Amino acid sequence: MPDARRCKILCTLGPASRTPETLGAMLDAGMDAARLNFSHGDHDDHARTFEAVRGAADRRSRPVAVLADLQGPKIRLGILPDEGYLLEAGAHVILRAGSATGAAQTRDATILPTPFAPLAAEVGPGDTILLADGAVELRVERVEGADVHCAVVHGAPISSHKGINLPGVRLSVPALTDKDAADLAFALDLGVDLVALSFVRHPDDLVRAREVMDRVGRRCPIVAKIEKPQAIEHLDGIVRAADGIMVARGDLGVEMGPEEVPILQKRIIETANRVGKLVITATQMLESMIEAPRPTRAEASDVANAVLDGSDTLMLSAETAVGRDPVRVVETMDRIIRTTEAAPRYWSEPPEALDFPHTTNAIARAAVDCARTLPDVRAIVTYTGSGGIARLVSGYRPQVPIVALTPSRETYHALALFWGVVPRHWVPPDTRGDRMFHDIDAALLADGFTPGDQVVITFGHPVEAHTSVNLLRIHRVGSFCGDG
């Protein structure tokens, strides 16, 4: 029988977690998906990591979704001395746009280079600039050519490549940069299952990414990262245009203030859930476990609340990329999720009808209603090429597992990110007529179901003639077609 955990775990991979041994242990601990962060590393690094993930998963006959997270127009400082600089309140700072080097600190000013050439054109007097996730706050005083002169409002130590945020500034640069387009083409050729697009501000930001996909000749689901105020303004449109949403709480908190994030998280998740879209909650979920062997109580509550809010997937970042013990982190998140899902509160409010007028959605809802009404249904079983019916059933949050039988390797891996879905790579011996029921029955017996278990089966029938799902059958495993 399938595993009971519904909410999935997405792990960012990095120096601490790239070896086959560590990846295997993370999979055994509960990792469902891997994130390749294209803000760091080169194509060779990502190719090696991708192959290591696939190898570890294949050895365990496990589906593992691989998500390529594109950098976007991320603004960072250039290279500073190894010891960095201490910026004190009231000091004068010059951000030199279009330069990766040239840092200097004199009695009159600290010069901080940034490779982001458009900076000088994007900001003006009075604007706020935040460095290092808000640890340093600058106020723009004037702009002279490529130099942005600032006063330090709140100071702190600063070092190379720290992030630059511009809260309240409407950047004119596209969400998909030239670097992202090249990374996207590479990731598609590599075979990733999903792509995350950074700094999405409008539904139109997804258009260029799909144009690149069409040029490459392969489309895969796009996850729009919500991390800018403009994204909140266009949230409904972005959710409908994207295949999934990531609540990128780090930049969102820096841009809008940490006090805004808890309610925004709930709003974003509710909006995605309403239309049955994948939603990933990310950033600082178990941050203290980068070094510590146990999470704080606040972090455990944060993970539990993200599960209760309706997340499909929770993402680990530095905890698994550079943390001291990535395997322990995954084990800890697995325990918190399972404990939360075991609570009656988690199942107290079934989702309303998804806003998706389609016959497949009607069948998905009916399948979940059957599973709720009949006391002994053990699973909802779907046969799907694209994964659409499994994703829609997932949106209704049934209390039983969703077994997704699919002949597509791409769908098999991608569905590993979706709430409650247990993907199975399965090619039916014969799709003609009622033979499908016999073959599905045999597949369920081979998967550990017991004769007599009751399941709800859905797929398009006959398979050759239907791209949408039109069939629902309540079935006793082991009885074969017409006998149960």
N, C-alpha and C positions, 0 to 999 in steps of 0.2 A: 504493500500500500504506500501511496505517496507520503512524503514528509509533511508534517502538520504546520510548519511555519508559513505564514502568508506574506508578510512584508519582507522584501528582499534586501540584500546587502551588496552595495557597490563599493569596491575598494580601489583607491588610487594606488597605482604601482610606481615604485621608485627604487632607489638603491637598497632599501631595507627589505624589499619584497620581490625582487626579480628572479631569484634563483629558483630552479625547478623544485628543490626541496621545500622552500618556504611557500611557494605558490601551491604546491600539493597540500601542505599542512593547512593553508588558509582555506582551500576548497573543502577539506575535511571538517574544518571548524565552522563552515557555513557561508563562505563567500559565494555569491551568485553571479557577480559581474565584475569586470575589470575596467578601470578608467586609465586611458593613456592621455597624459596631460601634455599637450603640444606647446605649452608655455615653456617647457624645459626639454632638454635632450634634442637629438637630431633623428633623422629618419632611420638610420641604422639602429639606434637605441630602441626605437619603437618597434621596428621589425623584429628584433630579437625578443623583446618582451612579448609581442603578439604570439610569436611561435612558441614561446615558453608557456604561455597561458593555454593555448590550444593543445599543446602536448600534455600538460598536466590534466586538462579536462578530458581529453580522449582516453588517457590511461584509466580514468575513473568512470568512463561512459557518462559524463556529466555535461549538460548544457551550460555554457558560460557566455553571457553577452559581453562583448567588448565595445566600449564607448570611446570614441575619439573626441576629446574636448579641445576645440580650437581656441587659440589664444585671444583672438579678437584684437581690437585697438587698445590693448593693454598698455598703459603709460607707466614707464618705470624710469628710475634714475639710471645714469650710466655708471661708470666705474669710479669708485672712491678709493682712497688708501685703505689698506687692510684694517687699520684701527678705526676707520670711519671718522665722523665728526660729531661733536656735541653741539647741538643748536640750542641756544638759550633765548628765553623770551626777550623781545625787544631787539634782537640782532637783525642784521641786514643779510638777506639771502638773494642770490641771483641764480635763477634757473635758466641755463643756457640751452635753448631748444636746438635740436638737430645735431647734438654732439654726444658721443658716447664716452669721451675722455675730456680731460682738462679741468678736473676738480682741483680746487685750491681754497685755502683758508687764510685770510689776512686779517689785520686788525679792523679793516673797514667792512669786509664782506666775506661771505662764504659762497663760492661758486660751485653749483651742483649741475653737472651736465645731464641732459636727458636726450636720448635718441629720437624722441617724439618731436619731429620738426614742426608740426602744425600748432604746437602749444602756444606760441607767441600770438598766433592769429585767433586762438579760441578763447583767450581770457582777457579781462580788462580790469582797470582799477576797481577795487572793492570786492573782487571775487575772492572766494576762499579756495585754498589749495591744501589738501591733506596728504601727508607722506606716511608710509609705513602703517597702513590701516588706521590712520587717524592719530597716531602717536605724536606727530608733529602737525601743527596747524599754522599755515602761512596766510597772510592777507596781501593781495596784489596791490602795489602802490603805483607802478607805471610799467609800460612796456616800451623798450627801446630796441628796435630791430629784432634780433633773435633772443634778446635778454629780457626776462621777466623779473622785475625787481619786487621783492616781497619783504614784509616785516614778519618776524616770528611772533605769533600770538601765544602758542604753547610749544615749548621746546622738549627735546629728548635726543638721545643718541641716534645717529642715522648711518647707514652703511650702503654698500653697492646694491643696485638693482631693486631697491625697495619700490613698492608701488606708489603711484601718484593718482589721487582721486580728485575730481573737480565737481563737488556737489553743487547743483544749481546751474551748471554750465551745460548748454545743449550742444554737444559735440557734433560737428558737421561731417566727421569721418565716417565711412561706412562700417557696418558691423562686421562685414567680411573683408579683410584686408587682402592684399596680394599674397602675403605670406600664408594667410588662412586658405586661400584658394589653392595654393600649391600643396599645403598640408592636407586639405580635403581630398584632392585628386590622389595623393599618395595613400591616404587612409582607405579610400574606396578600393583602390587596387590591392591593398593589403588584405582586405576582407572584413573590416570592422562591421559591427552589426548596427550601430547607431552613431550619430554625430551630434555633439553639443555645440551650439552656436552662441558665442559670448556677446554680451552687451547688446542684446536685441532691444530695440526701442520702438519698433513699429512692425506690423505684419509684413510690410514690404521688404524688411530686412532678410526674410527667408527666401525671397525670389532669387537672388544671386546665387545662394548656395545650391538651390535646385537647378539653376542653369549650369553650374559647374558639374553637378551630378549627371545631367543630361549629356554634357560634352564627354564625360568619362564613359558614359553608357551604363551607369548603375545608380539606382536610387536606393537610399536606406532612410529610416526614420530620422527626423531632425528634432532634437530636444532644444527648445529655446530657453536660455538662461535669463531669469528675471533678476536683474541686479542694478537697474537704473530707474530713477523716478519716472522717466518717460515711458518705461515699460508698464508701470502701474497705470498710467493714463490710458494706455491702449491694451489693457490686459485681456479683455474679452476677445478682441480681434487676434491677438497673438496666440492665445490658447487654441482658437479654432484653426488658425493657419498652420500651427506646429503639430507634430506628432506626439510631442511630450513637452513637459515643462520642468525646469530645475529651479527650485527656490534657492538662489545663490546668496545665502544670508550674510556672507562676509562683506562683499561690496555693497549689498543692499543696506546693511547696517551702517557702513561708512558714509554712503551717499545720503541716507535719509535719517540716520540716528538710530541707535540700538533700541530705543524705546518703541519705535514703530514696527520693528521686525515681528514680534509675536503675533500681532493682529494681522499684519500683512501675510504672514505665513499661512494663517487659517484661511484668509480670503483667497489667496492664490490656489491653495489645495482644493478648496470648495469649488472654485471656478473650473479647475481641471476635472475634478470628479464629476461635475454636472454634465460634462460632455464626453465622459469616458476616456480622457486622455491620461497617458502616463504622467506621474508626478514624482519627482525626486527631491527630497529635502537634503540640503548639503551644508557643510561648513561647521567646524568646531563641535561636532557631536560628542566626541570623547577626547577632546583636545589634551587634557591632562595626561592621557595615556601615551602621549609621545615619549614621556619619560617615566611616568608612574605606573605601577602594576595594577592599580585599581582606579576607576573613575570617581569623580566627586558625586555626591548625591544630586547636585544640581544637574550634572550631565546625564545621569540616569533618568532623571525626570524629563529632561529635554528630549531624550530618545523616546521615552514612553509617550510624551505628548505629541511628537511627530507621528507616531504610529496611530494614536487616537484621533489625530486630525484627519487621517485618511491617506497618508503617503503610500505609494506603491513600493518605493525604494528609499533607503537611507544611505547616504554616501559618507565614506570615511576619506579624509584627505591626507594631511601630514601624518596622521596616526599610523597609517599603513605604508605610506611612501617612504618616510624617513624615521619612523618611530622605533623605539627600542625593541618592541615585541609585537609585530603585526598580528601574529597568530592569536595571542592573548586578547588583543583588541577585538578581533572578529568573534572569538568565543564569548566575550563580554557582551557585545551588541546582540548576538544571537540569544543569549539568556534573557536580556532585557526585553527584546521583542516577544519572545515566547511567553514570558511572564505576563506581559501586557495583554497579549492576545488571549490568554487563558482567563482573563477577568470578564465577568458578565457585562460590565459597562461597555466593553469593546463591541459587543454585538447588539447593543440596546436599540440602535436606530438604523434600520435598513435603508439604503439609499433610495431616493425617489427615481422615477423613470428618467433615463438618460435623454438628453435633448439631441436625439439622432433618429429622425423619421426614416426608418429603413426596415425591410422585412427581417434582416439578420438581427437587428436590435430587438424586434418583437419576439423572435425565437429565443434570444439570449435571456430576455426578461422572463419569458414563460418557463425556461429551463430552471432558472433560479427560484421562481415561484413553486415549481414542482418540488425542488429540493427542500424548500422551507415547509411545504405542506405535508409531504410524506415523511414519516418519522424515521424510516430506515434507509434513505438514500445515502450511499457512501461517497459518491463523486458525480460530477458533471463531466462527461466525456465528449470532446469535440474532435472532429476530423477537419483539418484546415490546411490550406496551402499557404495563405498569406498571414494567418494568425488573427484575422479580424474577429471571428466569432469568439475566440478565446479572450481577446482583449475586452470585448463587450461584456461577456459573462463576468470577467474580473471586475468591471466597473460596478456591478451590482453587489459585490462583496458577499458571495454565498458562504455559508458556514461549512461547506464541504469542499475538498480540493477540486481544482479544474484540471483534468488530464487532457492535454492538448496533443493529439496524435497528428504528426505532420510529416509529409515526405520531403519537405524542404529543409536543408541544413541551415540556411540563413534564418528561417522562421524558428527553427528549433533553438538556436542560440539566442535570438533576439527576445523570445518570450520569457527567457529566464529573469528578465527585469520586472515582469508584471506581477502584481499582487495575486497570490494564490494559484498561479499557473504552474503546473508541473509538465514541462515539455517532454515529449517522447518522439524520437526520430523513428518513423514507421512508414514503410512503403507497403501499401496493401497488395496482396498477391493478385487480387482480381477486383476491379471496381464496378463490375457490371451487376445491375439489378440488386437483389436482396443478398447477394453473396457478401457484400460489405459487412452486414451484421454478424455473419459467422466469423469473418476475419477479425473484426473488432473484438468480438467475444474472446477469441483465442488470444489476441494481444493482451487483453486485460487479465486473463488467467496467467499468462506468462509474466505479467508485471506484478503478480502477488495478490490479486483479488481472489476471493474465495467463492466457490460455486454457491449461488444463492444470494450473493451481494446484489443489492438493487442500485442501478445507476440510471442517470438520464443521459441519453445520447443525442447529439445534434450534428447535422452536416447537410450539405446540399445534395439532394437525391433526385435523379441519378447523378453521380459524380461528374460524368462527361458533359452533362447538359446544363449544369447550374454553377454560376459563380457566386451566388448568394445562398445563404442557408435557409432551407424551407422545411426541414424535417425535425421533429422531436419525438423521441421514443423512450418510454420507461421500460427498462430491460433488467431481467435477472441474469447475472453472469452465470454462464454454464448452461443456459437453457436454449441458446441459439434462436434464430429468427422463427417466430410463429409459435414458440412453445411456452413463452413466459408472459 
